[in-house]
Amino acid sequence: MHAQHTPTWQKSSYSNTKDDCVEIALDPADMGIRDSKAPHAGALHVSPLAWHSFL
């Protein structure tokens, strides 16, 4: 994510009520992926092209 931008993290619509899921933050230049159980542990950042290939 951009240094001056605070990402908006979104949970999957398939997530359960215990927060056991993956969260994503979509940005035109960078896609963030993190574990909802440990958001403080950091995030994986990939390019939009890599994100699109993953889907």
PDB file with one MODEL, atoms N, CA, C and O in Angstrom:
MODEL        1
ATOM      1  N   MET A   1       0.842  -1.166   0.000  1.00  0.00           N
ATOM      2  CA  MET A   1       0.000   0.000   0.000  1.00  0.00           C
ATOM      3  C   MET A   1       0.889   1.231   0.000  1.00  0.00           C
ATOM      4  O   MET A   1       2.035   1.177   0.448  1.00  0.00           O
ATOM      5  N   HIS A   2       0.380   2.301  -0.486  1.00  0.00           N
ATOM      6  CA  HIS A   2       1.132   3.541  -0.495  1.00  0.00           C
ATOM      7  C   HIS A   2       1.374   4.021   0.933  1.00  0.00           C
ATOM      8  O   HIS A   2       0.537   3.815   1.811  1.00  0.00           O
ATOM      9  N   ALA A   3       2.516   4.656   1.162  1.00  0.00           N
ATOM     10  CA  ALA A   3       2.893   5.077   2.509  1.00  0.00           C
ATOM     11  C   ALA A   3       1.865   6.018   3.125  1.00  0.00           C
ATOM     12  O   ALA A   3       1.611   5.934   4.326  1.00  0.00           O
ATOM     13  N   GLN A   4       1.269   6.907   2.345  1.00  0.00           N
ATOM     14  CA  GLN A   4       0.315   7.866   2.889  1.00  0.00           C
ATOM     15  C   GLN A   4      -1.118   7.336   2.880  1.00  0.00           C
ATOM     16  O   GLN A   4      -2.038   8.048   3.284  1.00  0.00           O
ATOM     17  N   HIS A   5      -1.315   6.132   2.440  1.00  0.00           N
ATOM     18  CA  HIS A   5      -2.653   5.558   2.307  1.00  0.00           C
ATOM     19  C   HIS A   5      -2.863   4.470   3.363  1.00  0.00           C
ATOM     20  O   HIS A   5      -2.049   3.555   3.486  1.00  0.00           O
ATOM     21  N   THR A   6      -3.943   4.573   4.114  1.00  0.00           N
ATOM     22  CA  THR A   6      -4.304   3.519   5.068  1.00  0.00           C
ATOM     23  C   THR A   6      -5.255   2.562   4.358  1.00  0.00           C
ATOM     24  O   THR A   6      -6.347   2.964   3.955  1.00  0.00           O
ATOM     25  N   PRO A   7      -4.856   1.303   4.201  1.00  0.00           N
ATOM     26  CA  PRO A   7      -5.696   0.364   3.452  1.00  0.00           C
ATOM     27  C   PRO A   7      -7.005   0.055   4.180  1.00  0.00           C
ATOM     28  O   PRO A   7      -7.075   0.076   5.408  1.00  0.00           O
ATOM     29  N   THR A   8      -8.021  -0.227   3.398  1.00  0.00           N
ATOM     30  CA  THR A   8      -9.305  -0.683   3.921  1.00  0.00           C
ATOM     31  C   THR A   8      -9.348  -2.191   3.726  1.00  0.00           C
ATOM     32  O   THR A   8      -9.427  -2.676   2.598  1.00  0.00           O
ATOM     33  N   TRP A   9      -9.297  -2.920   4.814  1.00  0.00           N
ATOM     34  CA  TRP A   9      -9.269  -4.375   4.754  1.00  0.00           C
ATOM     35  C   TRP A   9     -10.690  -4.923   4.690  1.00  0.00           C
ATOM     36  O   TRP A   9     -11.583  -4.459   5.400  1.00  0.00           O
ATOM     37  N   GLN A  10     -10.882  -5.915   3.830  1.00  0.00           N
ATOM     38  CA  GLN A  10     -12.195  -6.529   3.629  1.00  0.00           C
ATOM     39  C   GLN A  10     -12.083  -8.030   3.862  1.00  0.00           C
ATOM     40  O   GLN A  10     -11.115  -8.668   3.450  1.00  0.00           O
ATOM     41  N   LYS A  11     -13.075  -8.571   4.520  1.00  0.00           N
ATOM     42  CA  LYS A  11     -13.130 -10.018   4.739  1.00  0.00           C
ATOM     43  C   LYS A  11     -13.956 -10.674   3.648  1.00  0.00           C
ATOM     44  O   LYS A  11     -14.838 -10.055   3.053  1.00  0.00           O
ATOM     45  N   SER A  12     -13.659 -11.912   3.405  1.00  0.00           N
ATOM     46  CA  SER A  12     -14.405 -12.693   2.438  1.00  0.00           C
ATOM     47  C   SER A  12     -15.852 -12.852   2.883  1.00  0.00           C
ATOM     48  O   SER A  12     -16.142 -12.929   4.077  1.00  0.00           O
ATOM     49  N   SER A  13     -16.743 -12.899   1.922  1.00  0.00           N
ATOM     50  CA  SER A  13     -18.147 -13.152   2.250  1.00  0.00           C
ATOM     51  C   SER A  13     -18.338 -14.571   2.771  1.00  0.00           C
ATOM     52  O   SER A  13     -19.392 -14.891   3.320  1.00  0.00           O
ATOM     53  N   TYR A  14     -17.335 -15.419   2.606  1.00  0.00           N
ATOM     54  CA  TYR A  14     -17.390 -16.792   3.096  1.00  0.00           C
ATOM     55  C   TYR A  14     -16.831 -16.922   4.509  1.00  0.00           C
ATOM     56  O   TYR A  14     -16.837 -18.018   5.070  1.00  0.00           O
ATOM     57  N   SER A  15     -16.349 -15.828   5.096  1.00  0.00           N
ATOM     58  CA  SER A  15     -15.740 -15.923   6.421  1.00  0.00           C
ATOM     59  C   SER A  15     -16.794 -16.261   7.467  1.00  0.00           C
ATOM     60  O   SER A  15     -17.975 -15.940   7.329  1.00  0.00           O
ATOM     61  N   ASN A  16     -16.318 -16.924   8.522  1.00  0.00           N
ATOM     62  CA  ASN A  16     -17.243 -17.291   9.590  1.00  0.00           C
ATOM     63  C   ASN A  16     -17.220 -16.222  10.681  1.00  0.00           C
ATOM     64  O   ASN A  16     -16.483 -15.243  10.568  1.00  0.00           O
ATOM     65  N   THR A  17     -17.992 -16.392  11.702  1.00  0.00           N
ATOM     66  CA  THR A  17     -18.105 -15.383  12.754  1.00  0.00           C
ATOM     67  C   THR A  17     -16.899 -15.378  13.696  1.00  0.00           C
ATOM     68  O   THR A  17     -16.792 -14.478  14.529  1.00  0.00           O
ATOM     69  N   LYS A  18     -16.001 -16.337  13.594  1.00  0.00           N
ATOM     70  CA  LYS A  18     -14.821 -16.385  14.456  1.00  0.00           C
ATOM     71  C   LYS A  18     -13.640 -15.619  13.859  1.00  0.00           C
ATOM     72  O   LYS A  18     -12.548 -15.647  14.426  1.00  0.00           O
ATOM     73  N   ASP A  19     -13.830 -14.950  12.750  1.00  0.00           N
ATOM     74  CA  ASP A  19     -12.778 -14.167  12.094  1.00  0.00           C
ATOM     75  C   ASP A  19     -11.642 -15.014  11.544  1.00  0.00           C
ATOM     76  O   ASP A  19     -10.532 -14.513  11.367  1.00  0.00           O
ATOM     77  N   ASP A  20     -11.896 -16.281  11.272  1.00  0.00           N
ATOM     78  CA  ASP A  20     -10.875 -17.153  10.696  1.00  0.00           C
ATOM     79  C   ASP A  20     -10.922 -17.053   9.182  1.00  0.00           C
ATOM     80  O   ASP A  20     -11.524 -17.891   8.510  1.00  0.00           O
ATOM     81  N   CYS A  21     -10.283 -16.023   8.656  1.00  0.00           N
ATOM     82  CA  CYS A  21     -10.318 -15.860   7.203  1.00  0.00           C
ATOM     83  C   CYS A  21      -9.131 -15.034   6.739  1.00  0.00           C
ATOM     84  O   CYS A  21      -8.305 -14.588   7.535  1.00  0.00           O
ATOM     85  N   VAL A  22      -9.073 -14.851   5.473  1.00  0.00           N
ATOM     86  CA  VAL A  22      -8.075 -13.997   4.852  1.00  0.00           C
ATOM     87  C   VAL A  22      -8.749 -12.673   4.541  1.00  0.00           C
ATOM     88  O   VAL A  22      -9.899 -12.639   4.104  1.00  0.00           O
ATOM     89  N   GLU A  23      -8.031 -11.585   4.769  1.00  0.00           N
ATOM     90  CA  GLU A  23      -8.537 -10.259   4.440  1.00  0.00           C
ATOM     91  C   GLU A  23      -7.720  -9.711   3.275  1.00  0.00           C
ATOM     92  O   GLU A  23      -6.541 -10.028   3.122  1.00  0.00           O
ATOM     93  N   ILE A  24      -8.364  -8.890   2.463  1.00  0.00           N
ATOM     94  CA  ILE A  24      -7.663  -8.257   1.349  1.00  0.00           C
ATOM     95  C   ILE A  24      -7.876  -6.744   1.405  1.00  0.00           C
ATOM     96  O   ILE A  24      -8.884  -6.252   1.912  1.00  0.00           O
ATOM     97  N   ALA A  25      -6.908  -6.042   0.875  1.00  0.00           N
ATOM     98  CA  ALA A  25      -7.000  -4.592   0.715  1.00  0.00           C
ATOM     99  C   ALA A  25      -6.649  -4.300  -0.739  1.00  0.00           C
ATOM    100  O   ALA A  25      -5.529  -4.554  -1.181  1.00  0.00           O
ATOM    101  N   LEU A  26      -7.599  -3.775  -1.463  1.00  0.00           N
ATOM    102  CA  LEU A  26      -7.408  -3.523  -2.887  1.00  0.00           C
ATOM    103  C   LEU A  26      -6.989  -2.086  -3.122  1.00  0.00           C
ATOM    104  O   LEU A  26      -7.591  -1.153  -2.591  1.00  0.00           O
ATOM    105  N   ASP A  27      -5.961  -1.923  -3.916  1.00  0.00           N
ATOM    106  CA  ASP A  27      -5.422  -0.614  -4.268  1.00  0.00           C
ATOM    107  C   ASP A  27      -4.990  -0.714  -5.735  1.00  0.00           C
ATOM    108  O   ASP A  27      -4.539  -1.780  -6.153  1.00  0.00           O
ATOM    109  N   PRO A  28      -5.110   0.337  -6.517  1.00  0.00           N
ATOM    110  CA  PRO A  28      -4.721   0.244  -7.930  1.00  0.00           C
ATOM    111  C   PRO A  28      -3.273  -0.180  -8.157  1.00  0.00           C
ATOM    112  O   PRO A  28      -2.959  -0.760  -9.197  1.00  0.00           O
ATOM    113  N   ALA A  29      -2.387   0.100  -7.201  1.00  0.00           N
ATOM    114  CA  ALA A  29      -0.972  -0.208  -7.395  1.00  0.00           C
ATOM    115  C   ALA A  29      -0.478  -1.401  -6.583  1.00  0.00           C
ATOM    116  O   ALA A  29       0.618  -1.899  -6.839  1.00  0.00           O
ATOM    117  N   ASP A  30      -1.251  -1.867  -5.620  1.00  0.00           N
ATOM    118  CA  ASP A  30      -0.768  -2.887  -4.701  1.00  0.00           C
ATOM    119  C   ASP A  30      -1.953  -3.585  -4.041  1.00  0.00           C
ATOM    120  O   ASP A  30      -2.893  -2.925  -3.599  1.00  0.00           O
ATOM    121  N   MET A  31      -1.914  -4.903  -3.972  1.00  0.00           N
ATOM    122  CA  MET A  31      -2.965  -5.667  -3.311  1.00  0.00           C
ATOM    123  C   MET A  31      -2.390  -6.275  -2.044  1.00  0.00           C
ATOM    124  O   MET A  31      -1.348  -6.930  -2.082  1.00  0.00           O
ATOM    125  N   GLY A  32      -3.066  -6.060  -0.919  1.00  0.00           N
ATOM    126  CA  GLY A  32      -2.608  -6.610   0.350  1.00  0.00           C
ATOM    127  C   GLY A  32      -3.441  -7.809   0.749  1.00  0.00           C
ATOM    128  O   GLY A  32      -4.653  -7.842   0.531  1.00  0.00           O
ATOM    129  N   ILE A  33      -2.774  -8.805   1.342  1.00  0.00           N
ATOM    130  CA  ILE A  33      -3.431 -10.024   1.803  1.00  0.00           C
ATOM    131  C   ILE A  33      -2.896 -10.306   3.203  1.00  0.00           C
ATOM    132  O   ILE A  33      -1.684 -10.316   3.415  1.00  0.00           O
ATOM    133  N   ARG A  34      -3.804 -10.537   4.168  1.00  0.00           N
ATOM    134  CA  ARG A  34      -3.351 -10.825   5.526  1.00  0.00           C
ATOM    135  C   ARG A  34      -4.295 -11.802   6.217  1.00  0.00           C
ATOM    136  O   ARG A  34      -5.424 -12.020   5.777  1.00  0.00           O
ATOM    137  N   ASP A  35      -3.813 -12.376   7.291  1.00  0.00           N
ATOM    138  CA  ASP A  35      -4.577 -13.312   8.113  1.00  0.00           C
ATOM    139  C   ASP A  35      -5.405 -12.502   9.109  1.00  0.00           C
ATOM    140  O   ASP A  35      -4.849 -11.702   9.862  1.00  0.00           O
ATOM    141  N   SER A  36      -6.698 -12.693   9.125  1.00  0.00           N
ATOM    142  CA  SER A  36      -7.556 -11.911  10.025  1.00  0.00           C
ATOM    143  C   SER A  36      -7.294 -12.226  11.494  1.00  0.00           C
ATOM    144  O   SER A  36      -7.589 -11.403  12.361  1.00  0.00           O
ATOM    145  N   LYS A  37      -6.745 -13.403  11.787  1.00  0.00           N
ATOM    146  CA  LYS A  37      -6.447 -13.761  13.172  1.00  0.00           C
ATOM    147  C   LYS A  37      -5.200 -13.062  13.687  1.00  0.00           C
ATOM    148  O   LYS A  37      -5.013 -12.934  14.897  1.00  0.00           O
ATOM    149  N   ALA A  38      -4.344 -12.607  12.775  1.00  0.00           N
ATOM    150  CA  ALA A  38      -3.082 -11.978  13.172  1.00  0.00           C
ATOM    151  C   ALA A  38      -2.765 -10.786  12.265  1.00  0.00           C
ATOM    152  O   ALA A  38      -1.736 -10.792  11.588  1.00  0.00           O
ATOM    153  N   PRO A  39      -3.616  -9.775  12.238  1.00  0.00           N
ATOM    154  CA  PRO A  39      -3.380  -8.650  11.342  1.00  0.00           C
ATOM    155  C   PRO A  39      -2.089  -7.893  11.650  1.00  0.00           C
ATOM    156  O   PRO A  39      -1.516  -7.249  10.772  1.00  0.00           O
ATOM    157  N   HIS A  40      -1.637  -7.973  12.902  1.00  0.00           N
ATOM    158  CA  HIS A  40      -0.402  -7.312  13.317  1.00  0.00           C
ATOM    159  C   HIS A  40       0.844  -8.016  12.771  1.00  0.00           C
ATOM    160  O   HIS A  40       1.939  -7.454  12.818  1.00  0.00           O
ATOM    161  N   ALA A  41       0.691  -9.228  12.259  1.00  0.00           N
ATOM    162  CA  ALA A  41       1.823 -10.021  11.781  1.00  0.00           C
ATOM    163  C   ALA A  41       2.303  -9.597  10.400  1.00  0.00           C
ATOM    164  O   ALA A  41       3.288 -10.134   9.893  1.00  0.00           O
ATOM    165  N   GLY A  42       1.625  -8.650   9.797  1.00  0.00           N
ATOM    166  CA  GLY A  42       2.039  -8.182   8.485  1.00  0.00           C
ATOM    167  C   GLY A  42       1.134  -8.694   7.382  1.00  0.00           C
ATOM    168  O   GLY A  42       0.171  -9.423   7.621  1.00  0.00           O
ATOM    169  N   ALA A  43       1.467  -8.295   6.183  1.00  0.00           N
ATOM    170  CA  ALA A  43       0.651  -8.655   5.028  1.00  0.00           C
ATOM    171  C   ALA A  43       1.547  -9.002   3.850  1.00  0.00           C
ATOM    172  O   ALA A  43       2.689  -8.551   3.758  1.00  0.00           O
ATOM    173  N   LEU A  44       1.016  -9.795   2.977  1.00  0.00           N
ATOM    174  CA  LEU A  44       1.669 -10.103   1.712  1.00  0.00           C
ATOM    175  C   LEU A  44       1.174  -9.077   0.708  1.00  0.00           C
ATOM    176  O   LEU A  44      -0.031  -8.847   0.602  1.00  0.00           O
ATOM    177  N   HIS A  45       2.083  -8.460  -0.029  1.00  0.00           N
ATOM    178  CA  HIS A  45       1.700  -7.466  -1.027  1.00  0.00           C
ATOM    179  C   HIS A  45       2.077  -7.978  -2.404  1.00  0.00           C
ATOM    180  O   HIS A  45       3.202  -8.425  -2.628  1.00  0.00           O
ATOM    181  N   VAL A  46       1.124  -7.908  -3.323  1.00  0.00           N
ATOM    182  CA  VAL A  46       1.350  -8.364  -4.689  1.00  0.00           C
ATOM    183  C   VAL A  46       0.862  -7.299  -5.666  1.00  0.00           C
ATOM    184  O   VAL A  46       0.067  -6.428  -5.313  1.00  0.00           O
ATOM    185  N   SER A  47       1.347  -7.385  -6.881  1.00  0.00           N
ATOM    186  CA  SER A  47       0.929  -6.449  -7.917  1.00  0.00           C
ATOM    187  C   SER A  47      -0.492  -6.768  -8.382  1.00  0.00           C
ATOM    188  O   SER A  47      -0.969  -7.884  -8.177  1.00  0.00           O
ATOM    189  N   PRO A  48      -1.165  -5.816  -8.998  1.00  0.00           N
ATOM    190  CA  PRO A  48      -2.504  -6.106  -9.544  1.00  0.00           C
ATOM    191  C   PRO A  48      -2.474  -7.260 -10.549  1.00  0.00           C
ATOM    192  O   PRO A  48      -3.411  -8.056 -10.603  1.00  0.00           O
ATOM    193  N   LEU A  49      -1.418  -7.356 -11.336  1.00  0.00           N
ATOM    194  CA  LEU A  49      -1.305  -8.454 -12.310  1.00  0.00           C
ATOM    195  C   LEU A  49      -1.211  -9.806 -11.594  1.00  0.00           C
ATOM    196  O   LEU A  49      -1.860 -10.771 -11.998  1.00  0.00           O
ATOM    197  N   ALA A  50      -0.412  -9.874 -10.543  1.00  0.00           N
ATOM    198  CA  ALA A  50      -0.299 -11.126  -9.788  1.00  0.00           C
ATOM    199  C   ALA A  50      -1.632 -11.478  -9.121  1.00  0.00           C
ATOM    200  O   ALA A  50      -2.024 -12.644  -9.091  1.00  0.00           O
ATOM    201  N   TRP A  51      -2.323 -10.471  -8.589  1.00  0.00           N
ATOM    202  CA  TRP A  51      -3.621 -10.693  -7.946  1.00  0.00           C
ATOM    203  C   TRP A  51      -4.613 -11.250  -8.970  1.00  0.00           C
ATOM    204  O   TRP A  51      -5.329 -12.210  -8.685  1.00  0.00           O
ATOM    205  N   HIS A  52      -4.653 -10.654 -10.147  1.00  0.00           N
ATOM    206  CA  HIS A  52      -5.570 -11.102 -11.195  1.00  0.00           C
ATOM    207  C   HIS A  52      -5.250 -12.537 -11.610  1.00  0.00           C
ATOM    208  O   HIS A  52      -6.161 -13.330 -11.850  1.00  0.00           O
ATOM    209  N   SER A  53      -3.983 -12.868 -11.695  1.00  0.00           N
ATOM    210  CA  SER A  53      -3.574 -14.243 -12.046  1.00  0.00           C
ATOM    211  C   SER A  53      -4.009 -15.234 -10.981  1.00  0.00           C
ATOM    212  O   SER A  53      -4.380 -16.366 -11.292  1.00  0.00           O
ATOM    213  N   PHE A  54      -3.965 -14.805  -9.719  1.00  0.00           N
ATOM    214  CA  PHE A  54      -4.374 -15.658  -8.601  1.00  0.00           C
ATOM    215  C   PHE A  54      -5.860 -15.992  -8.684  1.00  0.00           C
ATOM    216  O   PHE A  54      -6.264 -17.126  -8.427  1.00  0.00           O
ATOM    217  N   LEU A  55      -6.665 -15.000  -9.043  1.00  0.00           N
ATOM    218  CA  LEU A  55      -8.106 -15.216  -9.118  1.00  0.00           C
ATOM    219  C   LEU A  55      -8.426 -16.108 -10.288  1.00  0.00           C
ATOM    220  O   LEU A  55      -9.594 -16.415 -10.529  1.00  0.00           O
TER     221      LEU A  55
ENDMDL
END
